[in-house]
């Protein structure tokens, strides 16, 4: 059985892999799309006197909600006179609706993952939010009058921002993933007619495959009988671009397993089952 501490090297050949992260020529810096609406046309957001005070939503001097562990985001529809919000009730963030006049809270059917960054579509009858699942983010759109839902998955990727276009038929997202730096894509809220509006600065020539709840990166082309050293990269969030990790993958022939938590025995069993990984050359590092 493989035995590892938080950082431990099996075989001296692994050490140059990690040195390369600091000494190799840097990868061009990823695009920083910090203001999505400076790049694409975005619908205006409603403005109202609503604040978060001690874990509560407050309109003027009136409390709209009880106190929660935290409120991550909220948005108001003046047309519907409703506030949609993301609140942590117990272990994760859920989406709720409350009237500006005060009412019982109506919760959208919850997901075991965090549901965050909620907002109204411009026409007021749809809300969108991001679901942080174990295998990548999902953008979910809910038609409030009918409760009909549409979900667009982004496998092994993180949605860092979302904005609706004024016509409310499409939205744009800023996406980051281990194999590509930040880029902007847009699509219909059903996920159809997807296009790239701002391309990534850097794209790694790697193959991606799931591994024990994480993601395994390896060179896209492998030689017959080749065995690769493995770097286990522990990072939360896991599915985002990282310049240092990209330098490792560009400058050395190695595999990289990206995990949210420290690897357990189930992970090592999965590693041992992969014939092209050299288990005598394995390292674990904290990439947070």
Secondary structure per residue as TSV (DSSP state, phi and psi in degrees):
chain	resnum	aa	ss	phi	psi
A	1	X	-	360.0	135.9
A	2	X	-	-71.1	135.9
A	3	X	-	-120.4	127.6
A	4	X	-	-139.7	147.7
A	5	X	-	-98.5	-166.7
A	6	X	S	-61.5	-36.6
A	7	X	S	-139.6	116.9
A	8	X	-	-150.7	139.1
A	9	X	-	-110.2	134.8
A	10	X	S	-112.3	95.9
A	11	X	S	101.7	132.0
A	12	X	G	-68.5	-18.2
A	13	X	G	-67.5	-16.6
A	14	X	G	-77.2	-31.1
A	15	X	H	-54.5	-43.0
A	16	X	H	-60.9	-25.5
A	17	X	H	-59.8	-43.2
A	18	X	H	-79.4	-33.3
A	19	X	H	-61.1	-36.7
A	20	X	H	-59.6	-29.3
A	21	X	H	-59.9	-35.7
A	22	X	H	-94.8	-24.9
A	23	X	H	-107.6	-16.8
A	24	X	S	-74.9	165.9
A	25	X	-	-62.5	128.9
A	26	X	-	-62.8	147.5
A	27	X	-	-72.3	141.6
A	28	X	-	-50.9	136.9
A	29	X	-	-62.8	138.2
A	30	X	-	-64.7	149.7
A	31	X	-	-60.4	134.1
A	32	X	-	-106.2	93.0
A	33	X	-	-90.3	72.4
A	34	X	-	-78.9	-26.6
A	35	X	-	-120.8	92.3
A	36	X	G	-57.8	-39.3
A	37	X	G	-78.1	-3.0
A	38	X	G	-84.8	-11.5
A	39	X	T	-106.9	-28.0
A	40	X	S	-133.6	165.7
A	41	X	-	-79.6	123.5
A	42	X	-	-119.5	145.8
A	43	X	-	-70.4	147.6
A	44	X	-	-70.4	144.4
A	45	X	-	-96.9	143.6
A	46	X	-	-66.6	147.2
A	47	X	-	-114.2	128.2
A	48	X	-	-149.5	158.8
A	49	X	S	-82.3	73.1
A	50	X	E	-124.6	135.5
A	51	X	E	-136.9	162.4
A	52	X	E	-99.8	119.2
A	53	X	E	-128.5	114.2
A	54	X	T	52.2	44.8
A	55	X	T	77.0	12.3
A	56	X	E	-121.0	152.4
A	57	X	E	-89.1	129.9
A	58	X	E	-127.8	128.1
A	59	X	E	-109.9	112.9
A	60	X	T	63.1	-119.0
A	61	X	T	-106.9	9.7
A	62	X	E	-101.8	128.8
A	63	X	E	-79.8	124.4
A	64	X	-	-92.8	-24.9
A	65	X	S	-134.1	161.3
A	66	X	-	-72.8	178.5
A	67	X	-	-79.7	132.6
A	68	X	-	-111.6	167.8
A	69	X	S	-57.5	-41.1
A	70	X	E	-164.3	154.4
A	71	X	E	-118.6	120.7
A	72	X	E	-86.0	-37.8
A	73	X	E	-161.9	162.7
A	74	X	E	-157.2	161.6
A	75	X	E	-152.1	150.4
A	76	X	E	-117.3	141.7
A	77	X	E	-109.6	109.4
A	78	X	T	-69.9	-28.6
A	79	X	T	-64.9	-44.3
A	80	X	T	-91.2	-11.7
A	81	X	T	54.8	47.9
A	82	X	E	-134.6	148.8
A	83	X	E	-112.7	130.0
A	84	X	E	-104.7	140.1
A	85	X	E	-148.5	159.3
A	86	X	E	-112.4	117.3
A	87	X	E	-130.7	144.2
A	88	X	E	-92.8	107.3
A	89	X	S	-87.6	-41.8
A	90	X	S	-134.2	-93.1
A	91	X	S	-97.8	-17.9
A	92	X	S	-148.4	171.6
A	93	X	E	-88.5	131.9
A	94	X	E	-121.5	163.7
A	95	X	E	-104.7	128.6
A	96	X	E	-128.1	162.4
A	97	X	E	-126.2	137.1
A	98	X	E	-143.2	144.6
A	99	X	E	-75.6	148.4
A	100	X	T	-65.5	-22.3
A	101	X	T	-87.7	-4.2
A	102	X	-	93.9	126.4
A	103	X	-	-165.9	175.1
A	104	X	-	-66.3	150.8
A	105	X	-	-82.2	133.9
A	106	X	E	-106.7	120.2
A	107	X	E	-95.7	130.7
A	108	X	-	-69.2	138.3
A	109	X	-	-45.5	125.0
A	110	X	-	-81.8	160.0
A	111	X	-	-115.4	147.8
A	112	X	S	-65.8	-15.1
A	113	X	S	-93.3	167.0
A	114	X	E	-66.4	137.3
A	115	X	E	-116.7	116.5
A	116	X	E	-136.9	177.1
A	117	X	E	51.7	55.5
A	118	X	E	-82.5	146.7
A	119	X	E	-159.7	155.5
A	120	X	E	-81.7	143.2
A	121	X	-	-71.7	155.8
A	122	X	T	-56.0	-32.5
A	123	X	T	-83.5	-3.2
A	124	X	S	89.3	-12.7
A	125	X	S	-98.5	-7.6
A	126	X	E	-121.3	144.7
A	127	X	E	-121.5	152.0
A	128	X	E	-127.5	153.7
A	129	X	E	-159.9	167.1
A	130	X	E	-105.4	132.9
A	131	X	E	-107.2	122.9
A	132	X	E	-89.8	88.0
A	133	X	E	-88.3	170.9
A	134	X	T	-68.8	-20.4
A	135	X	T	-115.5	22.9
A	136	X	E	121.7	166.7
A	137	X	E	-79.0	155.3
A	138	X	E	-130.7	133.4
A	139	X	E	-96.5	121.5
A	140	X	E	-112.1	134.8
A	141	X	E	-118.4	130.9
A	142	X	E	-121.5	126.4
A	143	X	E	-84.0	109.8
A	144	X	T	-62.0	-45.3
A	145	X	T	-61.3	-32.4
A	146	X	T	-108.1	-11.5
A	147	X	T	67.6	12.0
A	148	X	E	-69.0	138.3
A	149	X	E	-122.5	146.4
A	150	X	E	-129.2	136.8
A	151	X	E	-125.9	134.9
A	152	X	E	-118.8	111.7
A	153	X	E	-84.9	149.5
A	154	X	E	-125.4	84.5
A	155	X	E	-59.3	131.2
A	156	X	T	51.1	43.0
A	157	X	E	-144.3	161.1
A	158	X	E	-118.5	127.8
A	159	X	E	-88.0	114.5
A	160	X	E	-94.2	-19.5
A	161	X	E	-161.2	153.0
A	162	X	E	-143.2	140.4
A	163	X	E	-146.8	139.7
A	164	X	E	-85.9	146.1
A	165	X	-	-77.4	160.8
A	166	X	T	-58.0	-33.4
A	167	X	T	-76.6	-10.1
A	168	X	S	68.2	16.4
A	169	X	S	-96.8	-20.9
A	170	X	E	-134.4	157.6
A	171	X	E	-134.5	160.3
A	172	X	E	-114.1	148.2
A	173	X	E	-134.1	147.0
A	174	X	E	-95.4	123.3
A	175	X	E	-119.0	139.7
A	176	X	E	-128.9	140.3
A	177	X	E	-149.8	163.1
A	178	X	T	-61.4	-28.9
A	179	X	T	-97.0	-10.8
A	180	X	E	-140.6	139.7
A	181	X	E	-72.6	178.8
A	182	X	E	-58.2	139.9
A	183	X	E	-149.3	167.4
A	184	X	E	-115.1	127.5
A	185	X	E	-122.7	152.7
A	186	X	E	-132.2	158.0
A	187	X	E	-165.5	164.1
A	188	X	E	-67.2	156.6
A	189	X	T	-67.2	-11.5
A	190	X	T	-82.3	-9.3
A	191	X	S	96.4	-5.2
A	192	X	-	-82.0	164.9
A	193	X	S	54.7	45.0
A	194	X	-	-73.9	141.5
A	195	X	E	-146.0	157.7
A	196	X	E	-95.2	120.5
A	197	X	E	-96.3	-35.3
A	198	X	E	-133.2	113.7
A	199	X	-	-73.3	157.4
A	200	X	-	-67.3	146.5
A	201	X	S	-69.2	-37.0
A	202	X	-	-133.3	136.5
A	203	X	B	-131.1	126.7
A	204	X	-	-85.2	139.5
A	205	X	-	-86.9	76.7
A	206	X	E	-133.0	157.4
A	207	X	E	-97.8	146.8
A	208	X	E	-120.9	138.8
A	209	X	E	-152.2	147.8
A	210	X	E	-68.5	149.8
A	211	X	E	-150.6	107.9
A	212	X	T	48.9	46.3
A	213	X	T	86.4	-3.2
A	214	X	E	-120.4	-159.2
A	215	X	E	-130.3	133.1
A	216	X	E	-108.2	124.1
A	217	X	E	-105.3	140.5
A	218	X	E	-149.7	162.3
A	219	X	E	-55.3	142.3
A	220	X	S	-65.3	-28.8
A	221	X	S	-115.5	128.7
A	222	X	-	-114.1	145.4
A	223	X	-	-82.7	152.0
A	224	X	T	-61.2	128.3
A	225	X	T	75.6	4.6
A	226	X	-	-70.4	141.7
A	227	X	-	-122.2	130.6
A	228	X	E	-108.5	142.4
A	229	X	E	-66.8	158.4
A	230	X	E	-122.8	130.3
A	231	X	E	-109.4	122.7
A	232	X	E	-94.6	116.9
A	233	X	E	-106.7	107.8
A	234	X	E	-93.9	119.9
A	235	X	-	-155.8	139.2
A	236	X	S	-133.8	112.5
A	237	X	S	-74.8	151.1
A	238	X	-	-88.8	-33.8
A	239	X	S	-100.4	61.0
A	240	X	S	-132.7	161.4
A	241	X	-	-68.8	143.7
A	242	X	-	-142.0	119.3
A	243	X	H	-60.7	-42.1
A	244	X	H	-65.7	-44.8
A	245	X	H	-66.0	-36.4
A	246	X	H	-63.6	-38.9
A	247	X	H	-62.4	-39.5
A	248	X	H	-60.7	-46.4
A	249	X	H	-70.5	-27.7
A	250	X	H	-82.4	-26.6
A	251	X	H	-107.4	-8.0
A	252	X	S	-139.4	146.3
A	253	X	-	-82.7	102.4
A	254	X	E	-151.2	159.9
A	255	X	E	-101.1	151.4
A	256	X	E	-135.0	120.6
A	257	X	E	-99.9	120.3
A	258	X	E	-99.6	119.8
A	259	X	E	-126.0	145.8
A	260	X	S	-75.7	-32.9
A	261	X	S	-126.7	166.8
A	262	X	-	-57.7	139.6
A	263	X	-	-64.9	144.5
A	264	X	-	-112.5	-174.5
A	265	X	H	-64.3	-33.6
A	266	X	H	-62.1	-37.2
A	267	X	H	-64.6	-47.5
A	268	X	H	-65.1	-33.3
A	269	X	H	-63.7	-39.9
A	270	X	H	-66.1	-38.1
A	271	X	H	-63.3	-43.9
A	272	X	H	-63.7	-22.3
A	273	X	T	-83.3	-5.8
A	274	X	-	-95.4	113.1
A	275	X	T	-68.0	-23.7
A	276	X	T	-93.3	5.4
A	277	X	E	-96.3	129.5
A	278	X	E	-87.0	100.6
A	279	X	E	-73.1	-4.6
A	280	X	E	-84.2	-8.0
A	281	X	E	-129.4	81.4
A	282	X	E	-132.1	138.6
A	283	X	E	-134.7	152.1
A	284	X	E	-122.2	132.2
A	285	X	E	-140.0	153.3
A	286	X	E	-90.9	113.4
A	287	X	-	-97.5	7.3
A	288	X	-	-67.6	360.0
